[in-house]
Amino acid sequence: MTLHELVADAGKRLGRAGIQKSEAGFGAEALARALLGWDRARFLAGRHNDAPAGFCEAYDRLITRRERREPTSYIIGLKEFWTLDFEVSRDVLIPRPESELLVEEALTCAGQLCSGAATPLIIDAGTGSGCLAIVLARELPRARIVATDISRAALAVAQRNATRHGVRDRVRFVQANFLEGVTAGADLIVANPPYVPRSQARGLTPEVHDFEPHLALFGGADGLEPQRTLLEQASAWMAPAGFLLMEFGDGQEADLRAAIAAWPCFRLLRIREDLQGIPRTAVITFRHG
């Protein structure tokens, strides 16, 4: 069979396993390209060739894992974020495109900070794979970056990603619950904390519920307990006129606004919506004094 025929057949298998047609086809091709070590252009050029020796058996094993609803990114071991490939494993949440809003807003805020602070301190609270801290270290060479996570296994993944992208000497990794034990005076705090309410666990796809770390998914009864913790911690650790950026979930905007309003030292500057029009990122400033 040609590579095209094998991938088409694999896509049908994934569809029968309950995976949406578009994702089934994409995943089948992505797994084939990962196994071959080809980019998409090379795959399209060579897809009508016969499969190389040993491919069929190895490919079948990967498709079987995907049939069991293991995420494609975990099978491949990589996920693209901000044009960079990041190592991912079941110790870390898979980076989502909507989290790039945090990077966009962080760069905007950092532009204001850099006019005053020669080397602004940026903290990525709950770094996971390290994608936010590492992207900001590459985009902001003047900044000092601290990345925290409560999970030692997640920090190991993040450190390998920092080495992969040449910023290992620019990011300090700390095992901590968000901001605990971190030096005071953060100019910018970015965070993609857990925000799925426990009551919604059964509604998650098998890819999320059965494979991604629950520590990075669930944010308590209403999903906002981590955000409240961050607000409390940041009230003590923010530098004057600093910024706090947080991601949150669908339907949580009103409750998050109320949580922010409970702290007179904070002012909500804006809420950013993702590409689906869902309020997703809060940009908060610290009102010193």
Secondary structure, DSSP 4 states (H G I P E B T S, - for coil): -BHHHHHHHHHHHHHHTT--HHHHHHHHHHHHHHHHT--HHHHHHHTTSBPPTTHHHHHHHHHHHHHTT--HHHHHTEEEETTEEEE--TTSPPP-GGGHHHHHHHHHHHHHHTTT-SS-EEEEES-TTSHHHHHHHHH-TT-EEEEEES-HHHHHHHHHHHHHTT-TTTEEEEESSTTTTPPS-EEEEEE----B-GGGGGGS-HHHHTTS-GGGTB-SSSS-HHHHHHHHHHHHHEEEEEEEEEE--TT-HHHHHHHHHT-TTEEEEEEEE-TTS-EEEEEEEE---
